[in-house]
Amino acid sequence: MTYDVVEGEDQSLTVRVGGELDMSNVEALRAAVAPALEHRPPRLIIDVGELGFADSSAIALWVQWANAVPELELRDARPFLCRVIETMGLSAMLKVTP
């Protein structure tokens, strides 16, 4: 897994994730993003365009983040991830955008 955490000038937070995000490395991402979430960004963008695989622990992390910020956007999700999110009934919470 690779990741990059960027705080925008508009106080938004962008987290770019690539590779595979699963129970073996989700805690590393949680720990990396936690300090930025303490600033209570108004918007969190999770860019998953380079993410090849995400298991349920990844989705659970995103749900936690969605509960911590006013607005969350899941950007560039692949079709398989969109289907999983939709099937789980999380489309409203994890707003998927192109």
ChimeraX commands (.cxc) that place a marker at each C-alpha (Angstrom):
marker #1 position 0.00,0.00,0.00 radius 0.5
marker #1 position 1.08,3.54,-0.73 radius 0.5
marker #1 position -0.53,6.68,0.59 radius 0.5
marker #1 position -0.19,10.42,0.61 radius 0.5
marker #1 position -1.97,12.83,2.96 radius 0.5
marker #1 position -2.36,16.41,1.74 radius 0.5
marker #1 position -4.04,19.28,3.57 radius 0.5
marker #1 position -5.50,21.78,1.09 radius 0.5
marker #1 position -5.54,25.56,1.32 radius 0.5
marker #1 position -9.32,25.35,1.77 radius 0.5
marker #1 position -8.72,23.17,4.89 radius 0.5
marker #1 position -9.89,20.06,3.05 radius 0.5
marker #1 position -7.92,16.86,3.45 radius 0.5
marker #1 position -7.01,14.54,0.57 radius 0.5
marker #1 position -5.80,11.00,1.17 radius 0.5
marker #1 position -4.47,9.21,-1.91 radius 0.5
marker #1 position -4.26,5.44,-1.52 radius 0.5
marker #1 position -2.70,2.95,-3.93 radius 0.5
marker #1 position -1.92,-0.74,-4.06 radius 0.5
marker #1 position -3.81,-3.00,-1.68 radius 0.5
marker #1 position -5.53,-1.82,1.49 radius 0.5
marker #1 position -6.50,-4.62,3.83 radius 0.5
marker #1 position -6.34,-5.76,7.44 radius 0.5
marker #1 position -2.54,-6.15,7.22 radius 0.5
marker #1 position -1.92,-2.44,6.64 radius 0.5
marker #1 position -5.12,-0.52,7.43 radius 0.5
marker #1 position -3.80,0.49,10.87 radius 0.5
marker #1 position -0.78,2.20,9.28 radius 0.5
marker #1 position -3.10,4.34,7.16 radius 0.5
marker #1 position -5.35,5.07,10.14 radius 0.5
marker #1 position -2.34,6.25,12.15 radius 0.5
marker #1 position -1.02,8.39,9.30 radius 0.5
marker #1 position -4.32,10.21,8.79 radius 0.5
marker #1 position -5.32,10.59,12.47 radius 0.5
marker #1 position -3.29,13.76,13.17 radius 0.5
marker #1 position -4.82,15.56,10.17 radius 0.5
marker #1 position -8.34,14.50,11.21 radius 0.5
marker #1 position -7.77,16.07,14.62 radius 0.5
marker #1 position -7.93,19.45,12.83 radius 0.5
marker #1 position -11.54,18.59,11.87 radius 0.5
marker #1 position -11.35,19.23,8.12 radius 0.5
marker #1 position -14.69,20.25,6.57 radius 0.5
marker #1 position -14.12,17.84,3.69 radius 0.5
marker #1 position -12.20,14.59,3.29 radius 0.5
marker #1 position -11.40,13.31,-0.18 radius 0.5
marker #1 position -10.17,9.73,-0.43 radius 0.5
marker #1 position -8.61,9.24,-3.86 radius 0.5
marker #1 position -8.65,5.50,-4.59 radius 0.5
marker #1 position -7.84,5.69,-8.30 radius 0.5
marker #1 position -4.65,3.69,-7.80 radius 0.5
marker #1 position -6.17,1.24,-5.30 radius 0.5
marker #1 position -6.22,-2.29,-6.70 radius 0.5
marker #1 position -7.86,-4.00,-3.74 radius 0.5
marker #1 position -9.71,-3.03,-0.56 radius 0.5
marker #1 position -11.19,-5.43,1.98 radius 0.5
marker #1 position -13.88,-4.83,4.58 radius 0.5
marker #1 position -11.37,-3.31,7.02 radius 0.5
marker #1 position -10.68,-0.55,4.49 radius 0.5
marker #1 position -14.38,0.17,4.08 radius 0.5
marker #1 position -14.82,0.16,7.86 radius 0.5
marker #1 position -12.04,2.75,8.14 radius 0.5
marker #1 position -13.74,4.97,5.55 radius 0.5
marker #1 position -17.02,4.71,7.44 radius 0.5
marker #1 position -15.24,5.85,10.62 radius 0.5
marker #1 position -13.75,8.76,8.73 radius 0.5
marker #1 position -17.17,9.64,7.27 radius 0.5
marker #1 position -18.48,9.91,10.82 radius 0.5
marker #1 position -15.60,12.21,11.77 radius 0.5
marker #1 position -16.01,14.84,9.03 radius 0.5
marker #1 position -18.97,16.82,7.64 radius 0.5
marker #1 position -18.33,15.69,4.05 radius 0.5
marker #1 position -16.53,12.66,2.61 radius 0.5
marker #1 position -15.89,11.94,-1.05 radius 0.5
marker #1 position -14.51,8.66,-2.41 radius 0.5
marker #1 position -12.88,9.66,-5.67 radius 0.5
marker #1 position -12.07,7.51,-8.72 radius 0.5
marker #1 position -13.32,4.22,-7.27 radius 0.5
marker #1 position -13.16,1.25,-9.59 radius 0.5
marker #1 position -16.42,-0.48,-10.52 radius 0.5
marker #1 position -15.85,-3.42,-8.16 radius 0.5
marker #1 position -15.48,-1.08,-5.19 radius 0.5
marker #1 position -18.56,0.92,-6.22 radius 0.5
marker #1 position -20.60,-2.30,-6.34 radius 0.5
marker #1 position -19.42,-3.37,-2.88 radius 0.5
marker #1 position -20.23,0.03,-1.38 radius 0.5
marker #1 position -23.64,0.05,-3.05 radius 0.5
marker #1 position -24.40,-3.53,-1.95 radius 0.5
marker #1 position -23.49,-2.66,1.63 radius 0.5
marker #1 position -25.90,0.29,1.56 radius 0.5
marker #1 position -23.10,2.84,2.12 radius 0.5
marker #1 position -23.52,4.94,-1.03 radius 0.5
marker #1 position -24.98,7.91,0.86 radius 0.5
marker #1 position -22.22,7.91,3.46 radius 0.5
marker #1 position -19.31,7.17,1.11 radius 0.5
marker #1 position -20.15,9.47,-1.78 radius 0.5
marker #1 position -18.43,8.03,-4.83 radius 0.5
marker #1 position -17.41,10.54,-7.50 radius 0.5
marker #1 position -15.58,10.10,-10.80 radius 0.5
marker link #1:1,2 radius 0.2
marker link #1:2,3 radius 0.2
marker link #1:3,4 radius 0.2
marker link #1:4,5 radius 0.2
marker link #1:5,6 radius 0.2
marker link #1:6,7 radius 0.2
marker link #1:7,8 radius 0.2
marker link #1:8,9 radius 0.2
marker link #1:9,10 radius 0.2
marker link #1:10,11 radius 0.2
marker link #1:11,12 radius 0.2
marker link #1:12,13 radius 0.2
marker link #1:13,14 radius 0.2
marker link #1:14,15 radius 0.2
marker link #1:15,16 radius 0.2
marker link #1:16,17 radius 0.2
marker link #1:17,18 radius 0.2
marker link #1:18,19 radius 0.2
marker link #1:19,20 radius 0.2
marker link #1:20,21 radius 0.2
marker link #1:21,22 radius 0.2
marker link #1:22,23 radius 0.2
marker link #1:23,24 radius 0.2
marker link #1:24,25 radius 0.2
marker link #1:25,26 radius 0.2
marker link #1:26,27 radius 0.2
marker link #1:27,28 radius 0.2
marker link #1:28,29 radius 0.2
marker link #1:29,30 radius 0.2
marker link #1:30,31 radius 0.2
marker link #1:31,32 radius 0.2
marker link #1:32,33 radius 0.2
marker link #1:33,34 radius 0.2
marker link #1:34,35 radius 0.2
marker link #1:35,36 radius 0.2
marker link #1:36,37 radius 0.2
marker link #1:37,38 radius 0.2
marker link #1:38,39 radius 0.2
marker link #1:39,40 radius 0.2
marker link #1:40,41 radius 0.2
marker link #1:41,42 radius 0.2
marker link #1:42,43 radius 0.2
marker link #1:43,44 radius 0.2
marker link #1:44,45 radius 0.2
marker link #1:45,46 radius 0.2
marker link #1:46,47 radius 0.2
marker link #1:47,48 radius 0.2
marker link #1:48,49 radius 0.2
marker link #1:49,50 radius 0.2
marker link #1:50,51 radius 0.2
marker link #1:51,52 radius 0.2
marker link #1:52,53 radius 0.2
marker link #1:53,54 radius 0.2
marker link #1:54,55 radius 0.2
marker link #1:55,56 radius 0.2
marker link #1:56,57 radius 0.2
marker link #1:57,58 radius 0.2
marker link #1:58,59 radius 0.2
marker link #1:59,60 radius 0.2
marker link #1:60,61 radius 0.2
marker link #1:61,62 radius 0.2
marker link #1:62,63 radius 0.2
marker link #1:63,64 radius 0.2
marker link #1:64,65 radius 0.2
marker link #1:65,66 radius 0.2
marker link #1:66,67 radius 0.2
marker link #1:67,68 radius 0.2
marker link #1:68,69 radius 0.2
marker link #1:69,70 radius 0.2
marker link #1:70,71 radius 0.2
marker link #1:71,72 radius 0.2
marker link #1:72,73 radius 0.2
marker link #1:73,74 radius 0.2
marker link #1:74,75 radius 0.2
marker link #1:75,76 radius 0.2
marker link #1:76,77 radius 0.2
marker link #1:77,78 radius 0.2
marker link #1:78,79 radius 0.2
marker link #1:79,80 radius 0.2
marker link #1:80,81 radius 0.2
marker link #1:81,82 radius 0.2
marker link #1:82,83 radius 0.2
marker link #1:83,84 radius 0.2
marker link #1:84,85 radius 0.2
marker link #1:85,86 radius 0.2
marker link #1:86,87 radius 0.2
marker link #1:87,88 radius 0.2
marker link #1:88,89 radius 0.2
marker link #1:89,90 radius 0.2
marker link #1:90,91 radius 0.2
marker link #1:91,92 radius 0.2
marker link #1:92,93 radius 0.2
marker link #1:93,94 radius 0.2
marker link #1:94,95 radius 0.2
marker link #1:95,96 radius 0.2
marker link #1:96,97 radius 0.2
marker link #1:97,98 radius 0.2
view
